[in-house]
Amino acid sequence: MTQRRNLEQPPGGWIATGPGSIGSRLEIRSVKRIWLFVVPGVILVLVGLVWTLQGVGVLGGSAMSGSTLWAIIGPIVLIVGVVLIAVGIARRRR
């Protein structure tokens, strides 16, 4: 026995939200775009932090230890990483 339902189209039209729908595919794409910024950003922050600590002499045992060059390059790389993370988070909030 099948029942017929009287369905009316909502004012904005039908919105597909199932696993194979366009809406879910767009959501997956936006998550992938976020990771394209956040993952490299985290890596750059970590590398910049290590280079900074080596440059100022906190981390020893390397040719980079105590070198002014790495004490300058490290924070620059760290800031670029923070900017990438911020862009990724800002894209997610849209």
C-alpha positions in Angstrom: 0.0 0.0 0.0 1.6 3.3 -1.1 0.6 6.6 0.3 0.8 9.7 -1.8 2.1 12.8 -0.2 1.1 16.3 -1.2 4.4 18.1 -1.5 4.7 21.7 -2.4 7.8 23.3 -3.7 9.4 25.7 -1.2 9.7 29.4 -2.3 13.4 29.2 -3.0 13.1 25.9 -4.9 14.2 22.4 -3.9 17.6 22.1 -2.2 19.4 18.8 -2.5 21.3 18.0 0.7 21.9 14.3 0.4 25.3 12.6 0.1 25.5 12.8 -3.7 23.9 16.2 -4.1 25.4 19.4 -5.5 25.3 21.1 -2.1 27.4 18.4 -0.5 29.9 18.4 -3.4 30.3 22.2 -3.0 30.8 21.8 0.7 33.5 19.1 0.1 35.3 21.4 -2.4 35.3 24.3 0.1 36.8 22.1 2.8 39.5 21.0 0.3 40.2 24.7 -0.5 40.5 25.5 3.2 43.1 22.7 3.7 45.0 24.0 0.7 45.8 27.1 2.8 45.8 25.8 6.4 48.1 22.8 6.0 50.9 24.7 4.2 50.4 27.5 6.7 50.9 25.3 9.7 54.0 23.8 8.0 55.4 27.3 7.4 54.7 28.4 10.9 56.6 25.4 12.3 59.5 25.8 9.9 59.7 29.6 10.6 59.6 28.9 14.4 62.5 26.4 14.1 64.5 28.7 11.9 63.9 31.7 14.3 65.0 29.6 17.3 68.1 28.4 15.5 68.9 31.9 14.3 68.8 33.4 17.8 70.8 30.5 19.2 68.1 28.8 21.3 68.3 25.6 19.2 71.9 24.5 18.7 73.7 21.9 16.8 73.3 23.3 13.3 75.2 25.6 10.9 72.1 27.8 11.2 72.5 28.2 15.0 73.4 31.7 16.0 73.1 33.1 12.4 71.5 36.5 12.0 70.3 35.5 8.5 68.0 32.8 10.0 66.9 35.0 12.8 65.5 37.3 10.0 64.2 34.7 7.6 62.5 32.6 10.3 59.9 35.3 11.4 59.2 36.2 7.8 58.3 32.6 7.0 56.3 32.3 10.2 54.3 35.4 9.3 53.6 34.0 5.8 52.3 30.8 7.5 50.0 32.8 9.8 48.6 34.7 6.9 47.9 31.5 5.0 46.1 30.0 8.0 44.1 33.2 8.4 43.1 33.2 4.7 42.0 29.5 5.1 39.9 30.3 8.1 38.4 33.4 6.5 37.3 31.4 3.5 35.6 28.8 5.7 33.5 31.5 7.3 32.0 32.7 4.0 
